Amino acid sequence: MVPRETARLPAHSERWFRFTAATFGTAWFAGLVDGFSLDGQQRARVAEEQGAGPGEVALACAGVEGRVEVVAFEERSNELFAPGYLVAVDHDFGAVVVALRGTSSAPDAL
């Protein structure tokens, strides 16, 4: 019998997933990366009170921590085929992150 290999996600997958969740901004589902909890909204509120911009607030809501510089952020777009996105420099991981949101509403899909 051949030993079965366990599928593994790439290193830091959860962190990269959180960047993608941030493309939803501070909508309640952006914080769902922590499960059904108000933690995301609380983190977003604290970031906002500290003067963070919309991209930084969205990252806080999604639970992204560390030295992250938001280069571009678009939470809502009324244009067809123009989803929300986030471009950031993750200084802690030495990476440029480009996160794109898929369909978030019925009109997006049409």
Secondary structure, 3 states (H helix, E strand, C coil): CCCCCCCCCCCCHHHHHHHHHHCCCCCHHHHHHHCCCCHHHHHHHHHHHCCCCHHHHHHHHHCCCCCEEEEEEECCCCCCCCCCEEEEEECCCCEEEEEECCCCCHHHHC
